[in-house]
Amino acid sequence: MTTVPLSSNKLSLSNNATVIIDGKRVAEEIIESVKSRRAIENIVPGLAVILVGNDAASSVYVRSKSARAKECGFVSKQFDLHADVSESEVLELINNLNNDSTIHGILVQLPLPKQINAHHVIQSIAPEKDVDGFHYLNTGKLTTGDTSDVLVPCTPAGSIHLIKAVMGSTLSGKHAVVIGRSNIVGKPMASLLLQENCTVTIIHSRTETPAELCKLADIVVAAVGIPKHIKEGWIKPGAVVIDVGINRITTEEGKNTLVGDVDFDNVIDKVSAITPVPGGVGPMTISMLMQNTLEAAIRSKRIA
Ligand SMILES: Nc1nc2c(c(=O)[nH]1)N[C@@H](CN(C=O)c1ccc(C(=O)N[C@@H](CCC(=O)O)C(=O)O)cc1)CN2
């Protein structure tokens, strides 16, 4: 078996080699295009990132978002709130940011501590500043196919970007299986695939015969949150597999490591293309956030 890396300007599923999709490289290309578009537009987008508590992984992601924003020439404001902050204090901060004309994008890092209702918080963000794409107005537009001024959730946006990079115009009519039905990934992912004229099946915890259904898929998007859950028996030969899972595990040898929802080594001989973990979809999430923030800033300039 030969494997080749994928960058968005070097794509092919035609030469029988398995493509290991290099999400890090594609993500860098998106960052470069955000930087140059920002300069052409001559604007300074403002991104506000709210972190509640001190979850280690969330702190890393938030720092990375703030650093990327600065690298892109944005103004980045990070708000680190104490783990036992009240919901009303978070809502008050969001209200201030909604009214701040220098801020074009607002996001609240998830998950949130138990005392805070994530729905209340997300729905309080002005839809045009909701760069995570979680507000009902944005999810509603995505579901109904109204792509005017929509902000699409970052991980599904990154995933569809990678799928299109690999499959191009051959995407239409293909059977896609999304494993997982979360609001952040599974549901918006299914909407994006539908928009590309795929036939879409969502598999979830109550689905009967999930492996049999998955085996019919030309495209598999795994977002189930169970380490190495998807095995070779779930995969149709030649399928394109996008692994959204990020699971921290300790191996039998006692080594801490990061694995996806797909058992990479077990399926690699069957797929035509696959995203690794780490280095696949993860880096795309932050690049798409930068793209959404730039888009929100451009739209606000258009309206002003
Ligand atoms: N408000 C939000 N909260 C969360 C989101 C989100 O999109 N908006 N997604 C995830 C966390 N996340 C971004 O916030 C995120 C996860 C993973 C990566 C990433 O680059 N992963 C690397 C591995 C990094 C590591 O070693 O931990 C990879 O896969 O290569 C970026 C962003 C939940 N919360």
The ligand as an SDF file (V2000), in Angstrom:
LIG
                    3D

 34 36  0  0  0  0  0  0  0  0999 V2000
  -16.9860   27.0120   21.4260 N   0  0  0  0  0  0  0  0  0  0  0  0
  -16.4500   25.8750   20.9730 C   0  0  0  0  0  0  0  0  0  0  0  0
  -16.0890   24.9140   21.8170 N   0  0  0  0  0  0  0  0  0  0  0  0
  -15.5500   23.7530   21.3390 C   0  0  0  0  0  0  0  0  0  0  0  0
  -15.3280   23.5830   19.9430 C   0  0  0  0  0  0  0  0  0  0  0  0
  -15.7410   24.6090   19.0760 C   0  0  0  0  0  0  0  0  0  0  0  0
  -15.6290   24.5170   17.8220 O   0  0  0  0  0  0  0  0  0  0  0  0
  -16.2800   25.7460   19.6260 N   0  0  0  0  0  0  0  0  0  0  0  0
  -14.6650   22.4460   19.4920 N   0  0  0  0  0  0  0  0  0  0  0  0
  -13.9590   21.5920   20.4260 C   0  0  0  0  0  0  0  0  0  0  0  0
  -12.5740   22.0390   20.8100 C   0  0  0  0  0  0  0  0  0  0  0  0
  -11.7920   22.7510   19.7800 N   0  0  0  0  0  0  0  0  0  0  0  0
  -12.0490   24.0610   19.5720 C   0  0  0  0  0  0  0  0  0  0  0  0
  -12.6110   24.7560   20.3180 O   0  0  0  0  0  0  0  0  0  0  0  0
  -10.6630   22.1420   19.1470 C   0  0  0  0  0  0  0  0  0  0  0  0
  -10.3790   20.7990   19.3000 C   0  0  0  0  0  0  0  0  0  0  0  0
   -9.2180   20.2440   18.7220 C   0  0  0  0  0  0  0  0  0  0  0  0
   -8.3370   21.0190   18.0000 C   0  0  0  0  0  0  0  0  0  0  0  0
   -7.0560   20.4850   17.4560 C   0  0  0  0  0  0  0  0  0  0  0  0
   -6.3580   21.1740   16.7600 O   0  0  0  0  0  0  0  0  0  0  0  0
   -6.7070   19.2540   17.7830 N   0  0  0  0  0  0  0  0  0  0  0  0
   -5.4070   18.6950   17.4480 C   0  0  0  0  0  0  0  0  0  0  0  0
   -4.8440   17.9900   18.6600 C   0  0  0  0  0  0  0  0  0  0  0  0
   -4.5920   18.9600   19.7790 C   0  0  0  0  0  0  0  0  0  0  0  0
   -4.2150   18.2620   21.0690 C   0  0  0  0  0  0  0  0  0  0  0  0
   -3.1420   17.7370   21.1430 O   0  0  0  0  0  0  0  0  0  0  0  0
   -5.0490   18.3180   22.0030 O   0  0  0  0  0  0  0  0  0  0  0  0
   -5.5530   17.6920   16.3110 C   0  0  0  0  0  0  0  0  0  0  0  0
   -6.6090   17.0710   16.1990 O   0  0  0  0  0  0  0  0  0  0  0  0
   -4.5840   17.5610   15.5660 O   0  0  0  0  0  0  0  0  0  0  0  0
   -8.6280   22.3620   17.8370 C   0  0  0  0  0  0  0  0  0  0  0  0
   -9.7710   22.9090   18.4020 C   0  0  0  0  0  0  0  0  0  0  0  0
  -14.7620   21.4870   21.7120 C   0  0  0  0  0  0  0  0  0  0  0  0
  -15.1620   22.7780   22.1960 N   0  0  0  0  0  0  0  0  0  0  0  0
  1  2  1  0
  2  3  2  0
  2  8  1  0
  3  4  1  0
  4  5  2  0
  4 34  1  0
  5  6  1  0
  5  9  1  0
  6  7  2  0
  6  8  1  0
  9 10  1  0
 10 11  1  0
 10 33  1  0
 11 12  1  0
 12 13  1  0
 12 15  1  0
 13 14  2  0
 15 16  1  0
 15 32  2  0
 16 17  2  0
 17 18  1  0
 18 19  1  0
 18 31  2  0
 19 20  2  0
 19 21  1  0
 21 22  1  0
 22 23  1  0
 22 28  1  0
 23 24  1  0
 24 25  1  0
 25 26  2  0
 25 27  1  0
 28 29  2  0
 28 30  1  0
 31 32  1  0
 33 34  1  0
M  END
$$$$
